[in-house]
Amino acid sequence: MNKNPIQSNLPEFGQSSMTSECLYQHPKPKSVAKEVASNVAAWSLVFSILLGLSAMFINQADKTSNRQVEAIATSVGTNN
């Protein structure tokens, strides 16, 4: 009775596939051209979204300005 009864039923663990040499390989170097192309594509997408948003805001500001000019002209009584 030298064994602890709780630990006597534990399985024997051998070398697992989780600790194979595949996990210890060095990472493969990335292609610099692919990384640059990916960064250029990402930044061009960001810039195009920002450019589109700024164009929308400028267009809306022009419309609001035109409505204010028409309202002032109507209130003063001069019609163009």
Summary of the structure (lengths in Angstrom):
residues: 80
radius of gyration: 35.3
end to end distance: 109.1
largest distance: 110.5
contacts: 111
relative contact order: 0.05
helix: 69%
strand: 0%
